[in-house]
Amino acid sequence: VQTCALPIYVMAVSNRSLGGTITFGWHGQDGDVFLGWAAASSLPNPVPTVYGAQWVPVDIVLPMAVVAADQRAYLGLGLGVNPALIGLAVHTQAACYRPRDGSIALTNRSVLTLH
């Protein structure tokens, strides 16, 4: 089972994610389109697909992001303040569509613990 060499990153750019923003980031070639998703868990073993290894089940789908000009795409997601979410792990993964050759591949997985 293969995973796309282009990674996904998820991070909080301040000292807190709840009541702030978390940022999803992808590296690719200009024109690549990423469709990410997130879940509260990750699978213990990947599910093999024709697109690569799926590690993260699809609980929520994120808006698409397009790589433009600098080989990066970012998506900011604002989170409300909810103390019940402190310590929750957000697992993410994405599919990368490459219009230049029509291929689709899954990225690696990433995780961020909300604080």
Residue pairs with C-beta under 8 A, 6 or more apart in sequence:
1 46
1 48
1 52
1 53
2 52
2 53
2 105
3 52
3 53
3 105
3 106
3 107
3 108
4 52
4 96
4 105
4 106
4 107
4 108
6 26
6 27
6 28
6 32
6 96
6 105
6 107
7 26
7 27
7 107
7 108
7 110
8 24
8 25
8 26
8 34
8 36
8 92
8 93
8 94
8 107
8 108
8 109
8 110
9 23
9 24
9 25
9 26
9 110
10 22
10 23
10 24
10 25
10 90
10 92
10 110
10 111
10 112
11 22
11 23
11 25
11 112
12 20
12 21
12 22
12 23
12 112
12 115
13 20
13 21
13 23
14 20
14 21
15 115
16 115
17 79
17 112
17 114
17 115
18 79
18 80
18 81
18 82
18 83
18 85
18 86
18 114
18 115
19 79
19 80
19 81
20 78
20 79
21 76
21 77
21 78
21 79
22 76
22 77
22 79
22 90
22 112
22 114
23 74
23 75
23 76
23 77
24 36
24 62
24 65
24 74
24 75
24 76
24 77
24 92
24 94
25 72
25 73
25 74
25 75
26 32
26 34
26 36
26 65
26 67
26 72
26 73
26 74
26 94
26 96
26 107
27 67
27 71
27 72
28 34
28 67
28 71
28 72
28 73
28 96
28 98
29 67
29 71
29 98
29 100
30 67
30 68
30 69
30 71
31 66
31 67
31 68
31 98
31 99
31 100
32 66
32 67
32 73
32 96
32 97
32 98
32 99
33 64
33 65
33 66
33 67
33 96
33 97
33 99
34 64
34 65
34 66
34 67
34 73
34 94
34 95
34 96
34 97
34 107
35 61
35 62
35 64
35 94
35 95
35 97
36 61
36 62
36 65
36 75
36 92
36 93
36 94
36 95
37 56
37 58
37 59
37 60
37 61
37 62
37 92
37 93
37 94
38 56
38 59
38 60
38 62
38 90
38 91
38 92
39 56
39 57
39 58
39 59
39 60
39 90
39 91
39 92
40 59
40 88
40 89
40 90
40 91
41 57
41 89
41 91
42 55
42 56
42 91
42 109
42 111
43 54
43 55
43 56
43 57
46 53
46 54
46 55
47 53
47 54
47 55
48 54
49 106
51 95
51 104
51 105
51 106
52 105
52 106
53 106
54 93
54 106
55 91
55 93
55 108
55 109
56 91
56 92
56 93
56 109
62 75
62 77
62 92
62 94
63 75
65 73
65 74
65 75
66 73
67 73
79 85
79 114
85 114
86 114
86 115
87 113
87 114
87 115
88 113
88 114
89 111
89 112
89 113
89 114
90 111
90 112
90 113
90 114
91 109
91 110
91 111
92 109
92 110
92 111
92 112
93 106
93 107
93 108
93 109
93 110
94 106
94 107
95 104
95 105
95 106
95 107
96 104
96 105
96 106
96 107
97 103
97 104
98 104
98 105
